[in-house]
């Protein structure tokens, strides 16, 4: 009996020890599994952060900062495959979550890797030969895009909140990164194509103190001849000296809207004709060939803001203007305003002043365009300058070659509003330089799903003491022009009201133009409201830049937004 009790006691001790051992092993396994999962989660979170950085500001992302993220992601993948984690991955519902985290870590690693490859591709443009550098960058960016397209994101089925949120965030970031890579590839391919061989482009200098619809008013023209990457810019000619073009093909909708501007014949109103900069550029090329008998391969429209941005990107702090030293940052102010005071000299004839001003603009435009092709600028800075100019509609590229034009469209360089775009512009018709004194405010309100309201306010804040050339000779200080509002052509309904009633409307490519007359004396204001009912499947709109200087003040659902191309998601 005593033996039996001792045996039972030993059995209980052994059982307790086995239980303690099992519990200890289980606790160790649970701790190891938790440690592995925590490490995987942290690494995946690091990947999400890196993806957000790439998606938010691809141009400033640093590959040296992102490379350690790849190590974190490798660690995450390894931890998800630790021996003590594998059994858990076979449990149906829990295993689904773990497998999804593993797949997300792999996808994140591939996305960051593609981003690093793309950044390195851009940095190769610091090579001595810019033509070769652009070709290398273009090919590498296409490879990075191919990597991105092959990334597999797990299904959202049966995923718990945190894992589902991580998947949604990664999916959105991949789309954003892909969009950025498409733009960079288009820009690199377009510039590489331009730099190779020989080509001739019309350079149309847009004056931001006198605006059109697609850009500033195109008042001065020159040519740029490219030969193996070397750019030679000619002297500029005023639109008044170019002669009257003939037999220019003009769309009937454009003729309907702008019949009083004699479309295709009057150079100064070319930029009024369409909110599509590519169409303005095409008409400009045809008009140039009509008066010069010189074939051109394309058109570059650039404003002084674009010149400033490109020169700053090349590291140029000051420029010499015929013995005058001008800070690069002051270029827009000089060409919009100060130049008219500098050359308002009673001892100088108007013709002499115009010629001198034109020569200054040509020298600045030549230096700005040269910075794109001479290979001296830091590639990342140059790309940043290019995109700031493109996204603000201060720089536009157009080509007669369909393949090259496709590159410009991918890069966002064609200046054409998207099919779901909203654009607001004010075009000058008063023969003055008063656009710099127009205070333009636009508030965008998402009133209900797929219904957007634009509240537009314009005030003439001209300086009465400005020189006569700025204020205008006919009615000093009065702004005369047109408010042009573009909305998606597929909109279900449009209602407008305001200081002046609708003057004209017509389709303009993928959007529809609504035109209102603007007449404002100094100190006067005017307001308009445009209510837009959009198609049910249109979940977002693109807010197009105006190209104005100073820029339009946008207020989108109560938040300030820059006058640059951006996306507004409808609620």
C-alpha positions in Angstrom: 0.0 0.0 0.0 2.8 2.3 1.0 4.6 1.4 -2.3 1.6 2.2 -4.3 1.3 5.6 -2.7 4.9 6.3 -3.4 4.5 5.2 -7.0 1.5 7.4 -7.4 3.3 10.4 -5.8 6.3 9.8 -8.2 3.8 9.6 -11.1 2.2 12.9 -10.0 5.7 14.5 -9.7 6.7 13.2 -13.2 3.4 14.3 -14.6 3.8 17.7 -13.0 7.4 17.9 -14.4 6.2 16.9 -17.8 3.4 19.5 -17.7 5.9 22.1 -16.5 8.3 21.1 -19.2 5.6 21.1 -21.8 4.3 24.5 -20.6 7.9 25.8 -20.6 8.5 24.6 -24.2 5.1 26.0 -25.2 5.9 29.3 -23.6 9.3 29.4 -25.3 7.6 28.4 -28.6 5.0 31.0 -28.1 7.6 33.7 -27.2 9.7 32.7 -30.2 6.7 32.8 -32.5 5.6 36.2 -31.0 9.1 37.5 -31.4 9.2 36.4 -35.0 5.8 37.8 -35.7 6.6 41.1 -34.0 9.8 41.4 -36.0 7.9 40.6 -39.2 5.3 43.2 -38.3 7.9 45.9 -37.5 9.8 45.2 -40.7 6.6 45.2 -42.7 5.7 48.5 -41.1 9.2 49.8 -42.1 8.4 48.7 -45.7 5.1 50.5 -45.6 6.8 53.7 -44.4 9.4 53.3 -47.2 6.7 52.8 -49.8 4.9 55.9 -48.5 8.1 57.9 -48.9 8.6 56.6 -52.5 5.0 57.3 -53.3 4.8 60.8 -51.7 8.1 62.3 -53.0 9.9 59.9 -55.3 12.3 62.6 -56.6 13.8 63.3 -53.1 13.9 59.7 -51.9 17.5 58.5 -51.1 18.4 55.0 -52.2 21.1 54.8 -49.5 18.3 55.4 -46.9 16.1 52.8 -48.5 18.6 50.0 -48.8 18.5 49.2 -45.1 14.8 48.7 -45.5 15.6 45.8 -47.8 17.6 44.2 -44.9 14.6 44.7 -42.6 12.3 43.1 -45.2 14.6 40.1 -45.7 14.6 39.7 -41.9 10.8 39.8 -42.0 10.6 37.1 -44.6 13.1 34.9 -42.8 11.3 35.3 -39.5 8.0 34.2 -41.1 9.8 31.1 -42.2 11.4 30.3 -38.8 10.8 26.6 -37.8 8.6 27.5 -34.8 6.4 29.7 -37.0 5.7 27.2 -39.8 3.3 25.0 -37.8 1.1 28.1 -37.1 0.9 28.9 -40.8 -1.1 25.6 -41.3 -3.9 26.7 -38.9 -6.6 27.8 -41.4 -7.7 31.3 -40.2 -4.5 32.3 -38.3 -2.3 30.9 -41.0 -4.1 33.0 -43.6 -3.1 36.2 -41.7 0.5 35.1 -41.3 0.8 34.0 -45.0 -0.6 37.4 -46.0 2.0 39.2 -43.8 4.7 37.1 -45.5 3.4 38.0 -49.0 3.1 41.7 -48.1 6.7 41.6 -46.9 7.9 40.0 -50.1 5.8 42.5 -52.2 7.2 45.4 -50.2 10.7 44.2 -50.7 10.2 44.0 -54.4 8.6 47.4 -54.5 11.4 49.1 -52.6 13.9 47.3 -54.7 12.2 48.6 -57.9 12.2 52.1 -56.4 15.9 51.9 -55.6 16.7 50.7 -59.1 14.7 53.6 -60.5 16.4 56.2 -58.3 19.8 54.8 -59.3 18.7 55.0 -62.9 18.0 58.7 -62.6 21.3 59.2 -60.8 23.2 57.7 -63.8 22.3 60.9 -65.7 25.3 62.5 -64.1 27.5 60.8 -66.7 29.6 63.0 -68.9 27.6 62.1 -72.0 24.0 63.3 -71.5 22.7 61.4 -74.5 24.1 58.1 -73.2 22.9 58.9 -69.7 19.3 59.5 -70.8 19.3 56.3 -72.8 20.6 54.3 -69.8 18.1 55.9 -67.4 15.2 55.3 -69.8 16.1 51.6 -70.1 16.6 51.1 -66.4 13.3 52.8 -65.6 11.5 50.5 -68.0 13.1 47.6 -66.2 11.9 49.0 -62.8 8.4 49.3 -64.2 8.5 45.7 -65.3 9.6 44.7 -61.8 6.7 46.6 -60.3 4.1 45.1 -62.6 5.1 41.6 -61.6 4.6 42.2 -57.8 1.8 40.0 -56.4 -0.3 41.4 -53.6 -2.4 38.8 -51.6 -6.2 38.8 -51.7 -8.0 40.7 -49.1 -10.3 37.8 -48.3 -10.6 36.9 -44.6 -7.9 39.3 -43.5 -8.2 40.9 -40.1 -8.2 44.7 -39.8 -4.5 45.5 -39.3 -3.4 43.0 -42.1 -6.2 44.3 -44.4 -5.2 47.9 -43.7 -1.5 47.1 -44.5 -2.5 45.4 -47.7 -4.7 48.4 -48.8 -1.8 50.8 -47.9 0.7 48.8 -49.9 -1.7 48.5 -52.9 -2.2 52.2 -52.9 1.5 52.9 -52.5 2.3 50.5 -55.4 -0.1 52.3 -57.7 1.4 55.7 -56.7 5.0 54.5 -57.2 4.0 53.0 -60.5 2.5 56.3 -61.6 5.7 58.1 -60.7 7.9 55.6 -62.5 5.7 55.9 -65.6 6.2 59.7 -65.5 10.0 59.4 -65.1 10.3 56.8 -67.8 8.3 59.1 -70.2 10.5 62.1 -69.4 13.7 60.1 -69.8 12.5 58.5 -73.0 11.3 61.9 -74.4 14.5 63.7 -73.6 16.6 60.9 -74.9 14.7 60.9 -78.2 15.1 64.7 -78.5 18.8 64.5 -77.7 19.6 61.8 -80.3 20.1 63.0 -83.9 19.1 66.3 -85.3 15.8 68.2 -84.7 14.4 71.7 -84.7 11.8 73.0 -82.2 9.9 76.3 -82.0 10.5 77.9 -78.6 7.4 79.9 -77.7 8.1 82.2 -74.7 4.9 82.6 -72.7 4.5 86.0 -71.0 2.7 85.5 -67.6 1.8 89.1 -67.3 -0.6 88.6 -70.2 -2.2 85.2 -69.9 -4.0 82.9 -72.4 -5.9 79.7 -71.6 -3.3 77.0 -72.1 -0.4 79.1 -70.9 0.9 82.6 -70.7 0.4 84.6 -73.9 2.9 83.5 -76.6 4.4 86.8 -77.6 8.0 85.9 -78.6 9.3 83.0 -80.7 12.6 81.5 -81.5 14.0 78.1 -82.5 16.2 75.5 -80.8 18.3 73.2 -83.0 19.4 70.0 -81.3 22.4 68.1 -82.7 23.5 65.1 -80.7 22.4 66.6 -77.5 23.9 70.1 -78.1 21.3 72.8 -78.0 21.5 76.1 -80.0 18.8 78.6 -79.4 18.2 81.4 -82.0 17.4 85.0 -81.4 13.7 85.7 -80.6 11.2 87.4 -82.8 8.1 89.3 -81.6 4.8 87.9 -82.7 4.1 91.2 -84.5 7.0 90.7 -86.8 6.1 87.1 -87.9 3.6 87.9 -90.6 0.1 86.5 -91.2 -0.1 82.7 -91.4 -2.6 81.1 -93.8 -4.3 77.7 -94.4 -4.0 76.6 -90.8 -6.3 73.7 -89.8 -8.5 74.8 -86.8 -11.1 72.7 -85.1 -14.6 73.9 -85.6 -15.2 74.1 -81.8 -12.2 76.4 -81.5 -13.6 78.6 -84.3 -16.9 78.7 -82.5 -15.4 79.8 -79.2 -12.8 82.3 -80.5 -14.0 83.6 -83.8 -13.3 87.2 -82.8 -9.6 86.4 -82.3 -9.2 85.2 -86.0 -7.9 81.7 -85.0 -4.8 80.6 -86.8 -3.9 84.1 -88.0 -3.3 86.3 -84.9 -0.2 85.1 -83.1 -0.9 86.9 -79.8 -4.2 85.0 -79.2 -2.9 81.5 -80.1 -2.7 80.5 -76.4 -6.4 81.5 -76.0 -7.6 78.9 -78.5 -7.6 75.8 -76.4 -6.9 74.6 -72.8 -5.0 71.8 -74.4 -1.4 73.0 -74.7 -0.7 70.3 -77.2 -3.3 71.7 -79.6 -1.9 75.2 -79.0 1.6 73.9 -79.8 0.3 72.1 -82.9 -1.3 75.3 -84.2 1.8 77.2 -83.4 4.0 74.8 -85.4 1.7 75.0 -88.4 1.6 78.8 -88.2 5.4 79.0 -87.9 5.9 76.8 -91.0 3.4 78.9 -92.9 5.4 82.1 -92.4 8.9 80.7 -92.4 8.8 77.8 -94.8 11.0 76.0 -92.2 9.9 72.5 -91.1 9.9 72.0 -87.3 9.7 68.7 -85.3 7.9 70.1 -82.3 7.2 73.0 -80.0 8.4 73.9 -76.5 6.3 76.4 -74.6 8.0 77.9 -71.6 7.4 80.8 -69.2 9.9 82.8 -67.1 8.9 80.6 -64.2 10.2 77.5 -66.1 13.4 79.4 -66.9 13.8 80.2 -63.2 13.2 76.6 -62.1 15.5 75.0 -64.6 18.3 77.5 -63.9 18.0 77.0 -60.1 18.0 73.2 -60.7 21.3 73.6 -62.5 22.8 75.5 -59.6 22.7 78.9 -61.2 22.1 81.6 -58.6 22.5 84.7 -60.8 22.5 85.6 -64.5 24.0 88.4 -66.5 21.4 90.4 -68.5 23.5 92.7 -70.7 25.6 94.0 -67.8 22.8 93.7 -65.2 23.1 91.0 -62.6 19.8 89.4 -61.8 19.1 86.8 -59.1 17.6 83.6 -60.7 14.8 83.8 -58.2 13.8 87.2 -59.6 13.4 86.1 -63.2 9.5 85.9 -63.1 9.3 89.4 -61.5 11.7 90.9 -63.9 10.0 89.7 -67.1 6.4 90.2 -65.8 7.0 93.7 -64.4 10.5 95.2 -63.9 11.6 95.0 -67.5 8.9 97.5 -68.5 10.3 100.0 -66.0 13.9 99.4 -67.0 13.2 100.0 -70.7 10.7 102.8 -70.1 13.3 105.3 -71.2 12.3 108.6 -73.0 15.6 108.5 -74.8 14.9 105.1 -76.3 12.3 104.4 -78.9 9.7 101.7 -78.3 11.1 99.6 -81.0 14.6 99.7 -79.5 13.2 98.8 -76.1 11.3 95.8 -77.5 14.4 94.5 -79.3 16.5 94.8 -76.2 13.9 93.1 -74.0 13.6 90.3 -76.5 17.3 89.7 -76.6 17.4 89.4 -72.8 14.6 86.8 -72.9 16.3 84.8 -75.6 19.6 84.6 -73.5 17.7 83.4 -70.4 15.7 80.8 -72.4 18.8 79.6 -74.1 20.6 79.1 -70.8 17.6 77.4 -69.2 17.2 74.9 -72.1 20.9 74.3 -72.3 20.9 73.2 -68.6 18.7 70.3 -69.6 21.1 68.9 -72.3 24.6 70.0 -71.2 25.0 67.2 -68.6 26.5 69.6 -66.0 23.5 69.8 -63.6 22.8 67.2 -60.9 20.3 64.8 -62.4 18.0 64.6 -59.4 17.9 68.4 -59.0 17.3 68.9 -62.7 14.4 66.3 -62.7 12.9 68.1 -59.7 13.1 71.4 -61.6 11.5 69.9 -64.7 8.6 68.4 -62.8 7.9 71.6 -60.8 7.8 73.4 -64.2 5.6 70.7 -65.8 3.2 70.3 -62.9 2.6 74.1 -62.8 2.0 74.3 -66.5 5.0 76.5 -67.0 6.7 74.2 -69.4 5.1 72.1 -72.2 6.6 69.7 -74.8 4.9 68.8 -78.0 6.2 66.7 -80.9 4.9 65.8 -84.4 6.3 62.3 -83.8 3.5 60.2 -82.3 5.9 58.0 -80.3 7.7 61.0 -78.8 4.4 62.7 -78.1 3.3 59.5 -76.3 6.4 59.9 -74.0 5.5 63.5 -73.3 1.9 62.4 -72.3 3.3 59.7 -70.0 5.6 62.3 -68.4 2.7 64.8 -67.9 4.5 67.2 -70.2 1.9 67.6 -72.9 -0.2 70.2 -70.9 -3.5 68.5 -71.8 -6.3 68.3 -69.1 -7.4 64.8 -68.2 -10.9 63.5 -69.1 -11.8 64.0 -65.4 -10.1 67.4 -65.1 -11.3 70.8 -63.7 -9.3 73.8 -64.9 -9.7 77.5 -64.3 -8.0 80.2 -66.4 -8.3 83.9 -67.1 -7.2 85.0 -70.6 -6.2 88.7 -71.3 -7.9 90.5 -74.2 -7.0 94.1 -73.2 -3.6 94.6 -74.6 -2.0 95.3 -71.2 0.2 93.4 -68.7 -2.3 93.2 -65.9 -2.5 89.5 -65.2 0.1 89.8 -62.5 -2.3 92.1 -60.7 -5.3 89.7 -60.8 -6.1 88.1 -57.5 -7.8 84.8 -58.5 -9.3 82.5 -55.8 -11.0 79.2 -56.4 -12.8 77.2 -53.8 -13.7 73.5 -54.6 -16.4 71.9 -52.5 -17.5 68.3 -52.7 -21.2 69.1 -51.9 -22.4 65.5 -52.2 -21.1 62.3 -53.9 -20.1 63.1 -57.5 -21.3 66.8 -57.1 -18.6 69.5 -57.1 -19.0 73.3 -56.8 -16.5 75.9 -57.9 -16.6 79.3 -56.3 -14.4 81.7 -58.3 -13.5 85.2 -57.1 -11.4 87.6 -59.2 -10.1 91.1 -58.0 -8.1 93.6 -60.0 -5.5 94.9 -57.5 -3.4 96.8 -60.1 -1.0 99.5 -59.0 -2.1 102.8 -60.3 1.5 104.0 -60.3 2.7 101.2 -62.7 4.2 102.3 -66.0 1.7 102.9 -68.9 2.9 99.8 -70.8 1.7 97.6 -67.9 -1.6 99.5 -67.3 -2.5 99.6 -71.0 -3.0 102.6 -73.2 -6.7 102.4 -74.0 -8.3 102.2 -70.5 -5.5 102.5 -67.9 -5.7 99.8 -65.4 -8.9 98.1 -66.6 -8.6 94.4 -67.0 -10.5 93.0 -70.0 -10.5 89.3 -70.8 -12.3 86.0 -70.3 -12.8 83.5 -67.5 -12.4 80.0 -68.9 -13.6 77.0 -66.9 -13.0 73.5 -68.1 -15.0 70.6 -66.7 -15.2 66.9 -67.7 -17.0 66.6 -71.1 -18.9 63.6 -69.6 -20.4 65.7 -66.8 -24.1 64.9 -66.3 -25.1 68.5 -65.8 -23.5 72.0 -65.3 -25.1 75.1 -63.7 -23.4 78.5 -63.8 -24.1 81.9 -62.2 -22.1 85.0 -61.5 -21.2 88.6 -62.2 -21.5 87.9 -65.9 -23.5 85.3 -67.6 -22.2 82.5 -69.8 -20.8 83.9 -73.1 -19.9 80.7 -75.0 -19.2 77.1 -74.5 -17.9 74.2 -76.6 -16.1 70.9 -76.3 -12.3 71.1 -76.0 -10.8 67.7 -76.3 -11.8 65.5 -73.3 -13.2 68.6 -71.4 -15.8 71.2 -72.1 -15.0 74.9 -72.0 -17.3 77.5 -70.4 -16.3 81.1 -71.2 -17.4 84.3 -69.3 -16.5 87.9 -70.0 -14.3 89.7 -67.4 -14.3 93.5 -67.2 -12.7 94.9 -64.0 -11.4 98.4 -63.1 -8.8 98.8 -60.5 -10.2 97.7 -57.1 -13.2 95.9 -58.6 -14.1 92.2 -58.0 -16.3 89.6 -59.7 -17.5 86.2 -58.7 -18.9 83.1 -60.4 -20.3 79.7 -59.2 -20.1 76.5 -61.3 -22.0 73.5 -60.1 -20.9 70.2 -61.7 -22.8 66.9 -61.6 -20.3 64.2 -62.4 -20.9 60.6 -63.6 -21.5 58.1 -60.8 -18.3 56.1 -61.6 -16.0 59.2 -61.5 -14.5 58.9 -58.0 -11.9 61.7 -58.4 -11.1 64.8 -60.3 -7.8 66.2 -61.5 -7.2 69.8 -60.6 -5.3 71.3 -63.5 -2.7 74.1 -63.0 -3.3 77.5 -64.5 0.3 78.5 -65.3 -0.4 81.9 -63.8 2.1 84.1 -61.9 1.2 84.8 -59.2 -0.6 81.5 -58.9 -4.3 80.9 -58.3 -5.2 80.4 -54.7 -7.0 77.1 -54.5 -9.1 76.0 -51.5 -10.1 72.4 -51.8 -12.7 71.2 -49.3 -11.4 73.8 -46.9 -7.7 73.1 -47.4 -5.2 75.3 -49.2 -3.7 73.6 -52.3 -0.9 74.7 -54.7 -1.7 75.7 -58.2 -0.2 72.5 -59.5 -1.6 69.3 -61.1 -3.2 67.3 -58.3 -5.9 64.7 -57.6 -9.0 65.4 -55.5 -10.8 62.2 -54.3 -14.6 62.7 -54.1 -16.4 61.8 -51.0 
